[in-house]
Amino acid sequence: MATEEGSDGGGVDRISRLPDDLLHVILIRLRDAAAAARTSVLSRRWRRVWAHLPELSFSYRYSAAAGGGWAHSLVDAALAAYAGTTVRLLEIALRWAPSAHGVCPLMQFASQRVAGELRLSLQEGWGDFVLPPCKRATAITLCVKARTLRFPPQPALGTFAALASLRIIRALVDGRELGDVLNSHCPRLKELFLKQVVVLGSRDLAPPVLSIRSYSLERLEMDMDVEFDAGFQVIAPKLKVFSSPKIFGEAHIVAPKLLEVCWHGPYDPDLHHVQEAGRHLQRLEIARNCWNSRHAAKLMHRFNAADELQLTVQLCQGIQGRNECLELINSLSKCEVLVVEFVARQHAIKPVMIHLLNKCAGVKKIVVRCLAYRKDQCKCKSWECQCDWSKQSHHKIDDAALGSLELVEIKENMEACHKVEFVKLLCEYSATFQKRVTIEVTENRRTEYMRETMRSIHVPNDKIVVNVRCTYASWGT
């Protein structure tokens, strides 16, 4: 390509005649700010074009430059040559974290220039990593593996005045330090995600405390553990969505506008206080690691109604396992959509399925998400079994139990034979349906075989429609 100065490039340079905005679009699609910077050798105009890109992306995670300080030097040099006053996206992925003490050059650049989104990923390293205030950043994602994330004293260096979304992944944090920043210096924060974050105590050896007080926060998702001796508190008047950490100590959550809850780990109403929230949610998800069925039952007593309820039913061995399973099913929150995952350890599915369906008054949609067997533990892998549990369980579905049902989705992870038996069970009781029920069977293999099998099932009336859908378009629909 010939330059605008007229050097011999073997042809007419038409690209350089394009307007700057269009050239920015071309260079941004490279997703490599270093490669974009190399276009500056073409001409004086190209030097101006790349140096005003609205988005900068540097990735040296796996390249030859990833080791040592070379990658940092390349990034620092490119940022030093950048002439724009603002950048709407700064994305940097490095294998090693900067070794400089205090605020490193790339974070100084982010603090001064980012007026949009900052994404930073550091694969390896140790020690402290300082995040300075980024007054104009609206979204920040930090993945700083095994490093301690620090915040300089506030408000001497400013605040995160525009920040609406903050994601911290795989980091160590001082709970009090993080809490102070969130409580006092993020006035517009709406979303907070903490994933695989370890909360540390203060340097004075005080126990770890994580206290979040925000009058703007609407979504809080935490994939982490809060240990027995840690304090955990959330006061968020506008909080609508809460995905809890695993809380092993005392917790206080004040959220009067709470609409969605995903609860991980144990739940004890004497320790875990969810205050001012109503008992009716739009969505309640009880994660599989909710410790045991009794914890889940207590949680459903706290939230006794939800538009959508998602939970796991574990079929365990012995009288205690049976009683816990029945207690869970008997405690189901009232809902219109029920998403249930079965984990079978010792028993077949039919007895517990009948018991579950008998508790579905008012349910319009049922989703059977998965049926998983614990390897080498389950002795009753058939649909029906002759164990004591089956003999003591109900064998019929009440006439009024499924009167509101409209849709049943059977997902692909369920074994094919159980899908067939489940459809047969629904057909058997279809006369009690008050509405026409559609059964959607999802299959990721042997789709045609499943269709033929479903067609062979005797449907006694017109109250059931069965559809088989393939999850992979390449395998047919």
BALO-271497 format. One record per residue (C-alpha): x, y, z; residue in three letters. Coordinates in steps of 0.05 Angstrom, whole numbers, padded with zeros to 5 digits, always signed. Example, Ala and Ser with C-alpha at 12.3 -4.5 7.8 and 13.67 -1.06 7.14 Angstrom:
residues 2
+00246-00090+00156ALA/+00273-00021+00143SER/
//
This chain:
residues 477
+00000+00000+00000MET/+00030+00067-00020ALA/+00033+00121+00033THR/+00004+00190+00025GLU/+00075+00218+00020GLU/+00081+00181-00046GLY/+00128+00124-00028SER/+00128+00066-00076ASP/+00076+00017-00051GLY/+00058-00016-00117GLY/-00010+00017-00125GLY/-00058+00071-00105VAL/-00070+00079-00031ASP/-00145+00080-00026ARG/-00150+00058+00047ILE/-00116+00121+00073SER/-00168+00163+00037ARG/-00223+00134+00081LEU/-00250+00179+00137PRO/-00220+00170+00207ASP/-00285+00141+00235ASP/-00284+00084+00185LEU/-00210+00071+00196LEU/-00224+00067+00271HIS/-00276+00013+00257VAL/-00225-00027+00216ILE/-00170-00022+00269LEU/-00217-00038+00327ILE/-00236-00103+00292ARG/-00164-00125+00297LEU/-00175-00132+00373ARG/-00101-00118+00379ASP/-00079-00047+00397ALA/-00006-00065+00387ALA/-00019-00086+00315ALA/-00059-00022+00305ALA/-00001+00018+00332ALA/+00045-00012+00280ARG/+00004+00021+00225THR/+00036+00087+00247SER/+00097+00070+00203VAL/+00053+00079+00141LEU/+00047+00154+00146SER/+00037+00213+00191ARG/-00038+00206+00182ARG/-00038+00134+00205TRP/+00000+00155+00268ARG/-00057+00202+00283ARG/-00110+00150+00267VAL/-00087+00095+00313TRP/-00069+00142+00369ALA/-00142+00165+00373HIS/-00175+00096+00372LEU/-00236+00095+00419PRO/-00221+00023+00440GLU/-00154-00009+00459LEU/-00143-00083+00468SER/-00077-00116+00488PHE/-00071-00192+00498SER/-00004-00223+00517TYR/-00029-00283+00557ARG/+00000-00336+00512TYR/+00046-00299+00463SER/+00122-00301+00463ALA/+00121-00233+00498ALA/+00081-00260+00557ALA/+00140-00277+00600GLY/+00181-00228+00640GLY/+00170-00153+00634GLY/+00171-00148+00558TRP/+00095-00149+00551ALA/+00089-00094+00603HIS/+00139-00052+00567SER/+00101-00060+00501LEU/+00035-00041+00534VAL/+00065+00018+00572ASP/+00099+00044+00508ALA/+00034+00040+00468ALA/-00006+00075+00522LEU/+00047+00129+00528ALA/+00040+00142+00453ALA/-00035+00145+00455TYR/-00058+00216+00440ALA/-00133+00211+00454GLY/-00162+00243+00516THR/-00211+00186+00529THR/-00219+00113+00511VAL/-00287+00078+00517ARG/-00257+00008+00524LEU/-00189-00012+00552LEU/-00178-00087+00552GLU/-00112-00116+00577ILE/-00095-00190+00587ALA/-00026-00206+00614LEU/+00006-00269+00641ARG/+00044-00234+00696TRP/+00022-00175+00737ALA/+00063-00111+00738PRO/+00117-00113+00791SER/+00116-00039+00806ALA/+00096-00017+00876HIS/+00036+00028+00883GLY/-00004+00047+00821VAL/+00029+00018+00757CYS/+00031+00059+00692PRO/-00025+00021+00658LEU/-00071+00033+00717MET/-00052+00107+00718GLN/-00073+00109+00645PHE/-00139+00074+00661ALA/-00152+00122+00718SER/-00142+00183+00674GLN/-00168+00162+00606ARG/-00222+00107+00611VAL/-00291+00136+00601ALA/-00327+00070+00592GLY/-00305-00001+00606GLU/-00241-00028+00636LEU/-00224-00103+00631ARG/-00160-00128+00663LEU/-00137-00201+00668SER/-00073-00222+00703LEU/-00059-00297+00700GLN/-00002-00302+00750GLU/+00033-00262+00803GLY/+00033-00246+00877TRP/+00032-00188+00925GLY/-00013-00127+00922ASP/-00047-00097+00861PHE/-00073-00026+00869VAL/-00136-00003+00834LEU/-00137+00073+00833PRO/-00203+00112+00826PRO/-00229+00112+00755CYS/-00276+00171+00757LYS/-00305+00161+00688ARG/-00305+00085+00683ALA/-00376+00057+00678THR/-00357-00018+00681ALA/-00295-00052+00711ILE/-00277-00126+00707THR/-00215-00149+00745LEU/-00187-00219+00745CYS/-00124-00216+00787VAL/-00108-00288+00805LYS/-00082-00297+00876ALA/-00064-00224+00884ARG/-00090-00178+00938THR/-00132-00123+00908LEU/-00119-00057+00943ARG/-00152+00011+00940PHE/-00113+00075+00955PRO/-00138+00120+01011PRO/-00202+00155+00993GLN/-00225+00206+00975PRO/-00157+00239+00967ALA/-00149+00209+00897LEU/-00222+00214+00876GLY/-00279+00165+00870THR/-00313+00116+00822PHE/-00366+00167+00807ALA/-00393+00136+00742ALA/-00384+00063+00759LEU/-00447+00021+00747ALA/-00418-00050+00743SER/-00360-00081+00781LEU/-00335-00152+00773ARG/-00278-00179+00815ILE/-00254-00249+00799ILE/-00202-00294+00834ARG/-00174-00241+00880ALA/-00158-00231+00953LEU/-00191-00170+00984VAL/-00190-00136+01051ASP/-00263-00138+01070GLY/-00264-00072+01106ARG/-00225-00037+01051GLU/-00272-00063+00997LEU/-00333-00046+01038GLY/-00309+00025+01049ASP/-00300+00035+00973VAL/-00368+00005+00957LEU/-00404+00042+01012ASN/-00376+00112+01002SER/-00344+00119+00934HIS/-00389+00083+00883CYS/-00453+00125+00884PRO/-00481+00097+00819ARG/-00462+00023+00827LEU/-00519-00022+00803LYS/-00484-00090+00793GLU/-00432-00124+00836LEU/-00403-00192+00820PHE/-00352-00226+00867LEU/-00328-00294+00840LYS/-00277-00337+00876GLN/-00259-00278+00920VAL/-00226-00291+00987VAL/-00242-00240+01041VAL/-00183-00223+01086LEU/-00183-00194+01155GLY/-00151-00126+01168SER/-00076-00120+01178ARG/-00090-00110+01253ASP/-00109-00185+01254LEU/-00183-00169+01264ALA/-00231-00223+01237PRO/-00254-00213+01165PRO/-00316-00171+01154VAL/-00353-00157+01090LEU/-00405-00102+01098SER/-00439-00075+01035ILE/-00482-00013+01044ARG/-00507+00015+00978SER/-00567+00057+00961TYR/-00559+00045+00886SER/-00542-00030+00882LEU/-00594-00072+00845GLU/-00557-00137+00831ARG/-00508-00174+00876LEU/-00478-00241+00855GLU/-00427-00276+00898MET/-00393-00342+00882ASP/-00349-00349+00943MET/-00345-00374+01015ASP/-00357-00331+01077VAL/-00323-00370+01133GLU/-00350-00384+01203PHE/-00314-00326+01237ASP/-00329-00275+01183ALA/-00382-00221+01188GLY/-00428-00211+01129PHE/-00477-00154+01120GLN/-00515-00125+01061VAL/-00559-00063+01066ILE/-00586-00047+00997ALA/-00655-00014+00993PRO/-00657-00022+00917LYS/-00629-00093+00912LEU/-00672-00137+00867LYS/-00627-00197+00850VAL/-00584-00232+00902PHE/-00541-00294+00890SER/-00513-00312+00958SER/-00444-00336+00976PRO/-00436-00398+01020LYS/-00447-00366+01088ILE/-00423-00408+01147PHE/-00429-00353+01199GLY/-00480-00300+01216GLU/-00508-00256+01161ALA/-00556-00197+01157HIS/-00587-00179+01090ILE/-00634-00119+01087VAL/-00666-00116+01019ALA/-00739-00093+01018PRO/-00745-00096+00941LYS/-00716-00166+00932LEU/-00745-00203+00872LEU/-00697-00259+00856GLU/-00655-00303+00902VAL/-00605-00357+00885CYS/-00582-00388+00951TRP/-00517-00427+00957HIS/-00494-00466+01017GLY/-00531-00477+01083PRO/-00590-00437+01107TYR/-00606-00428+01180ASP/-00660-00377+01198PRO/-00627-00367+01266ASP/-00562-00345+01232LEU/-00582-00319+01164HIS/-00629-00260+01171HIS/-00662-00236+01107VAL/-00698-00175+01131GLN/-00753-00130+01102GLU/-00758-00174+01040ALA/-00827-00200+01023GLY/-00843-00274+01023ARG/-00864-00275+00949HIS/-00807-00273+00898LEU/-00806-00272+00823GLN/-00753-00326+00823ARG/-00724-00371+00877LEU/-00666-00418+00859GLU/-00640-00465+00912ILE/-00572-00488+00888ALA/-00551-00561+00891ARG/-00499-00543+00944ASN/-00553-00518+00992CYS/-00524-00569+01041TRP/-00585-00614+01050ASN/-00660-00619+01040SER/-00677-00591+01108ARG/-00639-00527+01094HIS/-00677-00520+01028ALA/-00743-00533+01063ALA/-00728-00477+01113LYS/-00711-00430+01057LEU/-00777-00445+01023MET/-00812-00431+01088HIS/-00779-00362+01088ARG/-00800-00350+01016PHE/-00865-00388+01010ASN/-00885-00364+00941ALA/-00846-00352+00876ALA/-00866-00343+00804ASP/-00810-00391+00787GLU/-00779-00443+00834LEU/-00716-00482+00818GLN/-00689-00536+00863LEU/-00654-00603+00867THR/-00687-00666+00894VAL/-00638-00718+00919GLN/-00662-00790+00927LEU/-00620-00816+00984CYS/-00615-00883+01019GLN/-00651-00903+01082GLY/-00709-00877+01123ILE/-00674-00811+01139GLN/-00660-00798+01065GLY/-00732-00814+01048ARG/-00760-00768+01102ASN/-00715-00710+01082GLU/-00736-00718+01010CYS/-00810-00718+01029LEU/-00800-00659+01075GLU/-00769-00620+01018LEU/-00827-00636+00971ILE/-00879-00622+01024ASN/-00848-00553+01035SER/-00850-00531+00962LEU/-00862-00456+00954SER/-00925-00440+00915LYS/-00903-00427+00843CYS/-00926-00424+00771GLU/-00861-00451+00741VAL/-00825-00509+00774LEU/-00755-00528+00751VAL/-00732-00592+00785VAL/-00667-00631+00779GLU/-00665-00702+00805PHE/-00602-00734+00834VAL/-00614-00809+00848ALA/-00568-00845+00896ARG/-00608-00906+00915GLN/-00680-00902+00891HIS/-00720-00901+00827ALA/-00755-00838+00802ILE/-00828-00857+00797LYS/-00848-00856+00871PRO/-00818-00788+00884VAL/-00844-00761+00817MET/-00915-00779+00836ILE/-00906-00748+00905HIS/-00879-00685+00872LEU/-00935-00680+00821LEU/-00986-00685+00877ASN/-00957-00620+00904LYS/-00963-00582+00838CYS/-01030-00549+00848ALA/-01027-00482+00813GLY/-00964-00500+00773VAL/-00970-00482+00699LYS/-00902-00505+00675LYS/-00856-00562+00698ILE/-00784-00569+00674VAL/-00747-00634+00690VAL/-00677-00608+00680ARG/-00633-00668+00695CYS/-00633-00738+00724LEU/-00563-00755+00748ALA/-00540-00818+00781TYR/-00483-00819+00830ARG/-00435-00870+00802LYS/-00430-00936+00841ASP/-00483-00912+00891GLN/-00550-00921+00857CYS/-00578-00991+00861LYS/-00648-00974+00835CYS/-00636-00944+00766LYS/-00702-00967+00738SER/-00765-00924+00733TRP/-00798-00967+00786GLU/-00767-01006+00843CYS/-00790-01054+00898GLN/-00756-01020+00956CYS/-00791-01000+01021ASP/-00795-00927+00998TRP/-00837-00947+00937SER/-00882-00991+00978LYS/-00896-00934+01028GLN/-00906-00879+00976SER/-00969-00855+00941HIS/-00982-00891+00875HIS/-01034-00843+00847LYS/-01037-00770+00827ILE/-01096-00733+00856ASP/-01148-00710+00806ASP/-01139-00636+00824ALA/-01063-00636+00828ALA/-01049-00619+00755LEU/-01109-00576+00739GLY/-01068-00514+00721SER/-01014-00550+00681LEU/-01001-00525+00610GLU/-00929-00543+00592LEU/-00879-00597+00611VAL/-00807-00594+00588GLU/-00765-00657+00593ILE/-00692-00639+00583LYS/-00639-00680+00546GLU/-00599-00704+00606ASN/-00655-00750+00629MET/-00646-00822+00606GLU/-00688-00840+00545ALA/-00726-00896+00580CYS/-00746-00849+00636HIS/-00770-00797+00587LYS/-00816-00849+00557VAL/-00842-00871+00625GLU/-00853-00800+00647PHE/-00895-00785+00585VAL/-00935-00849+00596LYS/-00948-00827+00668LEU/-00975-00760+00645LEU/-01018-00793+00592CYS/-01046-00839+00645GLU/-01073-00780+00685TYR/-01089-00734+00626SER/-01164-00740+00637ALA/-01155-00698+00700THR/-01123-00640+00661PHE/-01166-00579+00655GLN/-01124-00550+00599LYS/-01089-00578+00538ARG/-01017-00596+00559VAL/-00957-00593+00513THR/-00899-00639+00529ILE/-00833-00617+00499GLU/-00781-00673+00499VAL/-00710-00651+00485THR/-00662-00703+00456GLU/-00590-00693+00435ASN/-00582-00760+00400ARG/-00626-00814+00370ARG/-00679-00760+00357THR/-00717-00800+00305GLU/-00718-00861+00350TYR/-00747-00818+00406MET/-00800-00790+00358ARG/-00821-00860+00337GLU/-00824-00883+00409THR/-00867-00824+00429MET/-00914-00837+00371ARG/-00924-00908+00396SER/-00949-00884+00463ILE/-01025-00889+00469HIS/-01053-00819+00482VAL/-01123-00830+00509PRO/-01151-00761+00492ASN/-01135-00695+00459ASP/-01109-00662+00523LYS/-01036-00679+00508ILE/-00990-00658+00452VAL/-00920-00688+00450VAL/-00863-00655+00412ASN/-00792-00681+00406VAL/-00738-00629+00394ARG/-00664-00639+00379CYS/-00613-00595+00414THR/-00564-00597+00356TYR/-00590-00572+00289ALA/-00539-00614+00252SER/-00572-00677+00278TRP/-00641-00660+00253GLY/-00701-00627+00284THR/
//
